[in-house]
């Protein structure tokens, strides 16, 4: 998507800088460039290891008025540790807990992780948000329904739903339309980039609801 967006913006007659920032897992052992390191430092982060790190970066970007659109394809963790039962009684945490040993058993309690995406447009309704929904072996109606539910729940502008088994892709919009239904991933991503470039340029007028009789 980051490779397709600059060309889509050019064709739409719009200017803008496209930044790609991978999580540490996606980046692997590669080094970040100076611009990415500066952006992370401005957000108070050393890198992107956890959901919390991604949430802090997104909050920093949303607070910047120059940020016009965010696409969030990162596969964040659906659960987070709630409790760790072990003989030593040590507190659990990524930074505080030592590496777990395979020499003794543990009982790990999990709780659903807080969703990051719904926070983004809570205050910035002018921020254009694109999300991604992955399914595995879903029939087209079910795949569409799950993508639409994510879009509505997060107040997103577009959702690209893709299925790992059928390879089917579809771009879903708030008006419940479907675009770029194809098993060609590159084609779907190019179509998504074009839609972002065209729709993110639309004007948004903030309104205030005043109590009283209409």
Beta strands, then each sheet from edge to edge (+ up, - down):
strand 1: 69-72
strand 2: 79-85
strand 3: 107-112
strand 4: 128-135
strand 5: 158-163
strand 6: 169-173
strand 7: 178-182
sheet 1: 1+ 4+ 5+ 6- 7+
sheet 2: 2+ 3-
end
